[in-house]
Amino acid sequence: DDIVSLKGENKAIKMSMERDTKVLRDEIEALKSEKDALRWSLDRLGSKVQEGWGYPVAIQPYEYWQSKGYDDEAIDNLEYGFLEYLKSSVSALEHGVCDSIRVGHVYHDEDLMPHWN
């Protein structure tokens, strides 16, 4: 009798745990879906905010760098490599849409100092 009673209790506990586990798994899936929807909304809001954002430091024109003795390749690397990447990175940080950035390097020039403030 005791063994039959214990088997019955064990079966009832097992069924109860299976129901609880299913409920918890369903809740986890619902939370994952909600998290994905919130992340999508945050990304959309972040991109909308960035659309109206302007880089706070003036980027000198091509001719300016030529007059300082930079060659065409150096100016292209500066304008389209370093400064564009820096502008994009500052925007991402400003609007909280990234965790970290990595910025390349350029040779020291006093005219680049405002980009570090």
ZIWOCOR-V380380 format. One record per residue. N is the residue number from 1. RES is the residue in one small letter. PHI is phi in whole degrees, 0 to 359 (NA if undefined). Layout:
<<N/RES/PHI> <N/RES/PHI>>
//
This chain:
<<1/d/NA> <2/d/298> <3/i/294> <4/v/296> <5/s/295> <6/l/295> <7/k/297> <8/g/296> <9/e/297> <10/n/299> <11/k/296> <12/a/295> <13/i/296> <14/k/298> <15/m/295> <16/s/297> <17/m/295> <18/e/296> <19/r/296> <20/d/299> <21/t/297> <22/k/297> <23/v/299> <24/l/296> <25/r/296> <26/d/297> <27/e/295> <28/i/298> <29/e/298> <30/a/296> <31/l/295> <32/k/297> <33/s/296> <34/e/296> <35/k/299> <36/d/298> <37/a/295> <38/l/293> <39/r/297> <40/w/299> <41/s/298> <42/l/297> <43/d/298> <44/r/296> <45/l/296> <46/g/300> <47/s/289> <48/k/295> <49/v/295> <50/q/293> <51/e/303> <52/g/265> <53/w/274> <54/g/239> <55/y/297> <56/p/284> <57/v/239> <58/a/293> <59/i/261> <60/q/295> <61/p/288> <62/y/309> <63/e/298> <64/y/300> <65/w/290> <66/q/298> <67/s/295> <68/k/270> <69/g/97> <70/y/285> <71/d/275> <72/d/302> <73/e/295> <74/a/296> <75/i/293> <76/d/299> <77/n/298> <78/l/292> <79/e/287> <80/y/264> <81/g/261> <82/f/296> <83/l/292> <84/e/295> <85/y/294> <86/l/298> <87/k/301> <88/s/297> <89/s/293> <90/v/297> <91/s/298> <92/a/299> <93/l/293> <94/e/302> <95/h/259> <96/g/66> <97/v/253> <98/c/209> <99/d/267> <100/s/201> <101/i/224> <102/r/229> <103/v/246> <104/g/289> <105/h/231> <106/v/221> <107/y/291> <108/h/297> <109/d/209> <110/e/306> <111/d/290> <112/l/267> <113/m/303> <114/p/301> <115/h/288> <116/w/259> <117/n/275>>
//
